[in-house]
Amino acid sequence: MAIKNPIEEPIGAKVKGICGLTGMIGFNRIGKFATGSENNAAGIYRIKPGRRSNTNVKMNFYTQWKERTVNQIAAATTFKNGMTAWSALTEEEKEGYNERAIKYKIEGVNLFIREWMRSH
């Protein structure tokens, strides 16, 4: 829903207009006041770029998803172990991976992690 009421204009948009900041303030979150009273403009805002100008858009509230599945935890642990193994390699071994990775147009560390994840 686009903002139509000037009261609902996010603070970051006003600062952006006053200071002339371009992309530094593009995502704002306005919540409850410290006193506990609700703000009519409470919400999460983002700046939607347009052809001629940008529009402030109020997004729906959401809660971050923090729970991780067993497979995600296992994959993260495998990745962490792979990065530890990469840092334990000698410079000659790392250079060997870098030379092999040129064929795939990637970095040597990415090739190493790809092989590590497939093998573990």
C-alpha positions as CSV (number, residue, x, y, z in Angstrom):
1,M,0.0,0.0,0.0
2,A,1.5,3.3,-1.0
3,I,1.6,6.1,1.5
4,K,-1.1,8.7,0.9
5,N,-1.2,10.4,4.3
6,P,1.7,12.8,5.0
7,I,1.6,11.7,8.7
8,E,2.5,8.2,7.6
9,E,5.7,9.4,5.8
10,P,8.7,7.6,7.3
11,I,11.3,9.6,9.2
12,G,14.1,8.3,6.9
13,A,12.3,9.8,3.8
14,K,12.2,13.2,5.5
15,V,15.9,13.0,6.4
16,K,16.7,11.9,2.9
17,G,14.9,15.0,1.5
18,I,16.5,17.4,3.9
19,C,20.1,16.0,3.8
20,G,20.1,15.0,0.1
21,L,21.1,11.5,0.9
22,T,20.6,9.1,-2.0
23,G,20.7,5.4,-1.2
24,M,21.9,5.5,2.4
25,I,18.4,5.5,3.9
26,G,16.2,3.1,2.1
27,F,14.7,0.9,4.7
28,N,13.0,2.2,7.8
29,R,11.2,0.6,10.7
30,I,8.9,2.6,12.9
31,G,7.5,1.0,16.0
32,K,5.8,1.8,19.3
33,F,6.8,4.9,21.3
34,A,8.8,4.4,24.5
35,T,5.7,5.4,26.4
36,G,3.8,2.5,25.0
37,S,1.3,4.5,22.9
38,E,0.9,3.3,19.4
39,N,2.1,5.3,16.4
40,N,-0.3,5.6,13.4
41,A,2.7,5.2,11.1
42,A,4.1,2.1,12.9
43,G,5.4,-0.4,10.3
44,I,8.2,-1.4,8.1
45,Y,8.9,0.8,5.1
46,R,10.9,0.4,2.0
47,I,11.6,2.8,-0.9
48,K,10.2,1.5,-4.2
49,P,12.1,3.0,-7.1
50,G,10.0,4.4,-9.9
51,R,10.7,5.9,-13.3
52,R,10.4,9.5,-12.2
53,S,10.6,9.3,-8.4
54,N,10.7,6.9,-5.6
55,T,7.6,5.9,-3.6
56,N,7.6,5.0,0.1
57,V,5.8,1.7,0.6
58,K,4.5,0.4,3.9
59,M,5.1,-3.3,4.2
60,N,3.3,-5.9,6.4
61,F,4.8,-6.7,9.8
62,Y,6.6,-10.0,9.9
63,T,8.7,-12.0,12.4
64,Q,12.0,-13.4,11.3
65,W,12.2,-17.1,10.9
66,K,14.9,-18.3,13.3
67,E,14.3,-22.0,13.6
68,R,16.6,-24.1,11.6
69,T,15.9,-27.7,10.4
70,V,18.2,-30.6,11.1
71,N,19.4,-30.6,7.4
72,Q,20.2,-26.8,7.6
73,I,22.2,-27.3,10.7
74,A,24.1,-30.2,9.2
75,A,24.8,-28.3,6.0
76,A,26.0,-25.3,8.0
77,T,28.3,-27.5,10.1
78,T,29.7,-29.2,6.9
79,F,30.3,-25.8,5.3
80,K,32.1,-24.5,8.5
81,N,34.3,-27.6,8.6
82,G,35.1,-27.1,4.9
83,M,36.2,-23.5,5.5
84,T,38.3,-24.7,8.4
85,A,39.9,-27.3,6.2
86,W,40.5,-24.7,3.4
87,S,42.3,-22.4,5.9
88,A,44.5,-25.4,7.0
89,L,45.7,-26.0,3.4
90,T,49.2,-24.9,2.4
91,E,49.7,-22.1,-0.2
92,E,50.7,-24.7,-2.8
93,E,47.5,-26.7,-2.3
94,K,45.4,-23.5,-2.5
95,E,47.3,-22.5,-5.7
96,G,46.5,-25.9,-7.2
97,Y,42.7,-25.4,-6.5
98,N,43.0,-21.9,-8.0
99,E,44.5,-23.2,-11.2
100,R,41.8,-26.0,-11.5
101,A,39.1,-23.4,-10.8
102,I,40.0,-21.3,-13.8
103,K,38.3,-23.9,-16.0
104,Y,35.0,-23.3,-14.2
105,K,35.5,-19.5,-13.9
106,I,35.3,-19.5,-10.2
107,E,37.8,-19.1,-7.3
108,G,39.7,-21.9,-5.8
109,V,38.0,-21.7,-2.5
110,N,34.6,-22.1,-4.2
111,L,35.9,-25.2,-6.0
112,F,37.2,-26.7,-2.8
113,I,34.0,-26.0,-0.9
114,R,32.0,-27.5,-3.8
115,E,34.0,-30.7,-3.6
116,W,33.9,-30.7,0.2
117,M,30.1,-30.4,0.4
118,R,29.6,-33.2,-2.2
119,S,32.0,-35.6,-0.5
120,H,30.7,-35.1,3.1
